[in-house]
Amino acid sequence: MIPWGKRALGMAWLGLALIGILWLSGVAGSAPTLNTTDTLVRWQGEERAAEAQTLARGRIVFVSERNGNPEIYVMDATGGSVRRLTRNNARDDSPAWSPDGRMIAFVSERDGNREIYSMNASGGSLIRLTRNVATDESPAWSPDGRQIAFVSERDGIPQIYVMRADGGGVRRLTETDSAETQPMWSPDGRQIAFVSERDGNPEIYVMRADGSNMRRLTSDPSVDSAPRWSPDGRMLLFVSEREGAQLQIFSMTSSGGDVKLISVVEDSTTRNFAPAWSPDGTWIAFTSNRDGYEEIYAMRADGSGVRNLTRNRASDYSPSWAITSPGSGGSNGGGSPSATPTPLGGGRQIGMNR
């Protein structure tokens, strides 16, 4: 016969065990809270935690023609939670996140002419920033969010201008007889990279933010375009045909040296273009036709780990990447992150700078 003291102790342990089983049953019967980073790491075992966090918190704004007209959409950097931001019968393109992720500058033809507009990260609060009978396009935010560089033909030939974020204070930065296009601010705000045809061929140049001290970075018979500063300002991505007939993504130092092919060339028809850095510099979003359609992909900064983020037979292009702040409900204040993480390459809904 078991002594009462030992029996009582045994019953107490049994009770605690039953309570534990009931608690675990309750948890199992409810939807568990998943850590997005851990989930991504589990789905993609080769991912490092920091890389997975970038993808989990990232938001990519882009252009899609899936509804028959170029419109602006936003999605998670994993390819999920696709939402349409613009609804217009005219063309909307060239989206660019503001540095804080709360606003998007873009180009629209809704008023009969290519003009620059801004809207919040949810697609609301539309503001027309330029009003000119000539084409205005290629908006690029300054790092402090106070200015937007852009290209305009208002003086007869494409030149680079800058304006305040509200559209005022327009100033011309370049003064040449050749096309000057595709401006992109350096992370410290001191320089602007751009494409110039002043030497007879599209090449990449840099200048001070006030338009002075222009320097040529590339010198190649092929077309070089789409300069993109790395977040630390040490590197530039660009697109070139120098390795053959098709567009590919290259990197170089901020002084124009150490040029390297980054994108993986599947075959002679593969085009990889329109690169966009993740804000922490670990990933690059880009457009490719490697699967037969223009889709948006992501790869690591060294060109490895390529995965398709969109799966759509319509053209998807012009990605721009922002990071979602915890608790903001969007990209540093806008958008809506996916409640259930989407495996990389699994976003069925859901791009070349056109």
HUUR-V584844 format. One line per field, one symbol per residue. ss: DSSP state (H for helix, E for strand, L for the rest). phi: phi as a letter, one per 20 degrees, with the letter a starting at -180 (. if undefined). burial: I if it has 16 or more other ideal C-beta (glycine too) atoms within 10 Angstrom, else O. A space follows every 10 residues. Layout:
ss = ???
phi = ???
burial = ???
This chain:
ss = LLLHHHHHHH HHHHHHHHHH HHHHHHHHHL LLLLLHHHHH HHHLLLLLHH HHHHHHHEEE EEEELLLLLL EEEEEELLLL LLEELLLLLL LEEEEEELLL LLEEEEEELL LLLLEEEEEE LLLLLLEELL LLLLLEEEEE ELLLLLEEEE EELLLLLLEE EEEELLLLLL EELLLLLLLE EEEEELLLLL EEEEEELLLL LLEEEEEELL LLLLEELLLL LLLEEEEEEL LLLLEEEEEE LLLLLLLEEE EEELLLLLLE ELLLLLLLLL LEEEEEELLL LLEEEEEELL LLLLEEEEEE LLLLLLEELL LLLLLEEEEE EEELLLLLLL LLLLLLLLLL LLLLLLLLLL LLLL
phi = .eggffffff ffffffffff ffffffffed ffeefgffff fffdgefegf fffgffefcc ebdcdfdnbf ceccbffeod lfceddcbfe fcblfbffge meccebdcdf dnbfceccbf fdndlfceed bbfefcblfb ffgemecceb dcdfdocgce ccbffenemf ceedccedfc blfbffgeme cceadcdfdn bfceccbffe nelfceddbb feedblfcff gemeccebdb dfeqedfcec cbffenelfc fdfeefbfdf dcblfbffge mecceadbdf docfceccbf fenemfbfec cbfefcblfc dcdeegnemr flpbnbfffd gdggndffek ..fe
burial = OOOOOOOOOO OOOOOOOOOO OOOOOOOOOO OOOOOIIOII IOIIOOIOOO IIIIIIIIII IIIIIIOOOI IIIIIIIIII IIOOIIOOOO IIIIIIIIII IIIIIIIIII OOOIIIIIII IIIOOOOOII OOOOIIIIII IIIOOOIIII IIIIOOOIII IIIOIOIOOI OOIIOOOOII IIIIIIIOOO IIIIIIIIOO OIIIIIIOIO IOOIOOIIOO OIIIIIIIII OOIOIIIIII IOOOOIIIII IIOIOIOOIO OIIIOOOOOI IIIIIIIIII IIIIIIIIII OOOIIIIIII IOIOOIOIII IIOIIIIIII IIIIIOOIOI IIIIIIIIOO IIOIIOIOII IIII
